[in-house]
């Protein structure tokens, strides 16, 4: 029977997870997720099976293009939170089939833009997306740090406090827009898993950071430009590193050239991946 392409409506999480683990078992950057983490990944990124695509053969899922859907500035955008083919099924043009089908479905559902990230060294995927009409919009770097982050030489005088997620502060002081995975909508979708660290100067907020203690994920960290170079961000990362129960901090999709990139590199964070953000207007 020839492979059938369609949406992922009706496909169980177990089937998706099994195929996901197979497809990413030999990925350029090691990806290993428990079922719990996989479910969190779907929830955080707005997974919508009605605009996601899969390839079935004899009832078995051979590949998938998992997409989430959200509105940004009044525009409906769909985001690729994982596209993969089982390792034994590659070389058959299945990814190209899925992307073509997904584009048609997205248009029918009112999506105006497709968005994704791709590892810069993954030349095969990069070429696939270019041929499908995607263009590079931004360049990102991804970092991690094992163990505690050293305190700054001189501790800042501001007051610091941990809170439940402070969404009203989330987009303060940014140099550039968050990537999809680090966006306010993504964090709000899993708000119970995040906490906020706020720095204030006599009651005025001057810095804000967000941490997922279980993983050490830091989706947002920003300081008022008038308060930079005082050790505030370094102190916040040091505090976060001690709050992380994973024993590390992980900051993905730091826009190249941003002040945050300079900070984490100066603090000795390890670069583990470079990505392109790519978009396609529909």
Secondary structure, DSSP 8 states (H G I E B T S, - for coil): ---EEEE-TT--HHHHHHHHHHHTTT-SS-----HHHHHHHHHHTTB-GGG-EEEEETTEEEEEEEEEEEEETTEEEEEEEEEEE-GGGTTSSHHHHHHHHHHHHHHHTT--EEEEEEETT-HHHHHHHHHTT-EEEEEEEEEEEES-----SS--SSEEEEEE--GGGTTTT-SS---GGGSHHHHHTTGGG-EEEEEEETTEEEEEEEEETTTTEEEEEEE-GGGTTSSHHHHHHHHHHHH-TTSEEEEEEEETTSHHHHHHHHTT-EEEEEEEEEEEE-
